[in-house]
C-alpha cells in the first residue's frame, strides 16, 4: 500500500493516532514522504517537535504562509495564536 502525501512546511494537520490523537498541529519539517515533524506550541513546542508518520495525520487544506515563509521568526505563543481557530473548530465537531 503506497500512501504518498504531499506535506508542506506550515501545513495544518490533525493527529489521528497516538497520545496526541485529535490535536491540531503544524508541520515544522518534512523529513521524507512518510515522516514529518509537527508542533503545536503547547505540549509540543517548536524547540522539540514530534516526529510523526504521515499516515497518522489528517491534512487540512490550509498552509500558514507566515509560518512557511519564515519559521525561525515564530515562537510557541505565535504558533498557538495561529492554531487557535483550528482548535476551536475541532472542539465544536
C-alpha positions in Angstrom: 0.0 0.0 0.0 1.6 3.2 -1.1 0.3 6.2 0.7 2.0 9.3 -0.8 1.2 12.5 0.9 2.3 16.0 -0.1 3.1 17.8 3.1 4.5 21.4 3.2 6.1 23.3 6.0 3.4 25.4 7.6 0.6 23.0 6.7 -2.1 22.5 9.3 -2.7 18.8 10.3 -4.6 16.8 12.9 -3.2 13.8 14.7 -5.2 10.7 14.2 -3.1 8.2 16.3 -1.0 8.2 19.4 -1.1 10.1 22.7 -1.8 13.3 20.8 -4.8 12.0 19.0 -7.2 14.8 18.0 -4.7 17.6 18.4 -4.3 20.2 15.7 -0.7 20.9 14.8 1.5 22.5 12.2 4.2 20.8 10.0 7.6 22.2 11.0 9.8 20.0 8.9 9.2 17.4 6.1 11.7 14.5 6.6 10.5 12.4 3.6 7.2 11.3 2.1 6.3 9.2 5.2 7.8 11.3 8.1 7.2 14.8 9.2 7.9 16.9 12.4 4.9 18.7 13.9 4.4 21.1 16.8 1.5 22.9 18.4 3.2 25.3 20.8 1.8 23.7 24.0 2.9 20.1 24.8 4.9 20.0 21.5 6.9 23.3 21.4 8.9 24.4 18.3 12.1 23.5 20.1 11.0 19.9 20.4 8.7 18.9 17.5 7.1 15.5 17.4 8.2 13.0 14.7 5.0 11.6 13.1 4.3 9.2 10.3 2.3 10.9 7.6 -0.3 8.2 7.6 -1.2 9.1 11.2 -2.1 12.7 10.2 -5.2 14.3 8.6 -4.2 17.0 6.2 -6.0 20.4 6.3 -6.0 22.3 3.0 -4.6 25.4 4.8 -0.9 26.2 4.7 0.0 29.1 7.0 2.0 31.3 4.7 3.5 33.4 7.5 5.0 30.3 9.1 6.2 28.7 5.8 8.0 31.8 4.7 9.9 32.4 7.9 9.5 29.7 10.5 12.5 30.9 12.5 10.7 34.2 13.4 8.0 32.3 15.2 7.8 31.3 18.9 5.3 29.0 20.7 3.0 31.8 21.6 2.7 32.9 17.9 2.0 29.3 16.9 -0.8 28.9 19.5 -2.4 32.0 18.2 -2.3 30.8 14.6 -3.8 27.4 15.5 -6.4 28.8 17.9 -9.2 29.0 15.3 -8.5 25.4 14.1 -8.6 24.1 17.6 -11.9 25.9 18.3 -13.4 24.4 15.1 -12.1 21.0 16.1 -13.8 21.1 19.5 -17.2 22.0 18.0 -17.2 18.9 15.8 
